[in-house]
Amino acid sequence: MLSVVNRVLLGLVGLVLAGAGAVVLAGWPPFDGRDDVLLSRADRTRWRDTGWWWPAVIAALAVLFVLSLCWFLAQLRRRRLQEVLVETGDGEGALLRGRALEAALLSDTESLDGVERAHVLLRGRRTTPEARMGLALDARADPLSTLAAVRADALERARASAGLERLPAEVRLRVARHGAERAR
């Protein structure tokens, strides 16, 4: 979702800047003279005596700054869990790469009957990871039995191997696309 918002915002900002640059470079009105400026002296001083003008400008710029800062910080946030803390019993623990646990979970899930393709993403904290899974099921697969197998086999094996008390998961099921079959 965030990547879609990023693309749309960057596209809009790019279009506005490209359009403004084209207007200025082409010399279209109101910028058709050599000495034309974006804001004339009269425009810059028109609202000087009005009491609401500068607080409104400062508030608008502050809102723009806060939104830009939130957008920037959202880019720095990691979407994928980098490591999982495995309890070893000696009080120290060990670190397991998140991608390794994802790959093991993916392999176990794709080997189940009825699963054509799968996608696994670990999120959350390193002590309490959460799995997000997307499964493309075969057209003849039973969703309830496939979901039960994912829970009992793949998720339970991943939870036990990582030494986690629990491994919550969000599983999204859909039917995989396939070509039409011909009757003979």
N, C-alpha and C positions, 0 to 999 in steps of 0.2 A: 504494500500500500504506500509506504513512504517513498519508494523508488518512483512510483507513478506520480506522486505529488511533486517530487523533485524535478522530474522531466517536464511536467506541465508548467511549473513555476519558472524553470530555466528557459523554456521555450517562450513563455510570455515576456519575460524580461528581455530576452534576445530580440524578439519581434519589436518591442517598444523602442529599444535602443537603436536597432537597425532602421526603423522607420524615422525616428528623430534625426539620426545621422543623415539619412537620405534627404529629408526635408531641408536641413541646413546646407548640405553640399549642393543640392540642386538649385538652391537660391529661390525656392518658392516663397510666396508671401506667408508670413510677415517678415521673412529674412531675404528680401530681394535686393537690398541696398548694400553697399560696401561697408558702411559704418553701422549697420543694424546690430543690435545686441538682444540677448534673450529678455532681459529686464531693463527697461529704460530707467532713468533717474526718477521720473514721475511715478512709474510703477513701483519702484522700491520704496518710495516715501509716502505713497498714497494712504496706507493704513497706520502710519506712525502715531497719529493722535487717537486712534481707536483703542480702547482698553482691552478688548478681547483678542486682538490680533496676535500679539506675541505669545500669550499663553496657549492659544490654539495651535500656533506653529510649533512651539516647543512640545506640546502634548502629542501632536501628530508625529514629530520626529522621534519622540521617546517610544511611542508605540511601534513605529517602524524599526527602531533599534532593538527593542525587546523581541519582536517577531523574528528579526534576522538572527539574533543571538540564539533563540530557541531552535531555529532551523539549523544553525551551525552546530550546536551541541547534539542535535539528533543525528547528524552525520558522523559524529565521533563515537556514538554508542554502538557497541558490537551487537549484531543480531544473532550471532552464533556463539555458543558456549565453547570456550577455548580449551578448558581442562576441567576434569572432574576429580574431586578429592576422594580417594579410595581409602577406607579405614583399614589399616593393617594390624591393629591390635597392640602395637607397641607405643601408641600415643603420638606418633609422628605422622603417619599416613603417607600415601604415595599419590602422585599426580598421574592421571590417565588422560591422554589427549582426547578432547571431545570428538574430533574427527574419527579417531579409532573406534570409539564406542558407537558413533553413528554408522560407521562402515559395518561393524559387527551386527548391529541391529538391522541394518538394511539387508545384509546377506541372509540373516535368519528369516526376515519377513518375506523376501522375494522367493525363498525356497518353499514357502507354504503353498498348499494346493489352492488354486483359485486366484492367486495374486500374480498378475502379469508384470506390473511395474510398481515400484515403491519409491517414496522420497522421505527421508528422515532428517530432522533438524532438532538439535538439542538447544534448549534455551534455559534461562533461569540462572541460579547461582551454582557455584561449583560444588557446594555441599547438598543442594537440593535441585538437581536438574529436572527438566521437564522435556518430554519428547513431543514433537509435532510431526505427525506422519500423514502422508497422502498415499493412498493405495488405489491403483487402477486394477479393478477386478476383471477376471475373465467373464464373458457373457453368461456362462453357465454356473458361475460360482454362487454359493449361498452366503450372503453378507453376514448373517448372524454367526454361522459356524466359522467363517473366516476371521471375524472379529474376535471370537472366543479363542481361536488358535493364536492370533497375534498376542492376545493378553496372556494366555497360558504358556506359550512357547517363547516367542521372541522377546517380549517385554520382561517376562519373569527371568529368563536366562540373562538378559542384560542387567537387570536389577541385582541378581545374585552375584554375577561376576564382578560388578563394580562395588559390591558390598554396601549397597544403598538400602535404607529401610523401606523406601517406596520410590517408584518411578512413575509419576502420573503422565498420562499421554492423551493427546487430542488426536483422534484418528478420523480422517476424512476419506470417505469411500466414494468411488465413482466407477462407472463401467468403462472399460477400455474400448476405444474405437476399433472396429474391425470391418473388414470388407464384407460385402454381401455374399451369401452362400448361394450357389446355384443348385436348383433341384434337377435331377436327371431322370 
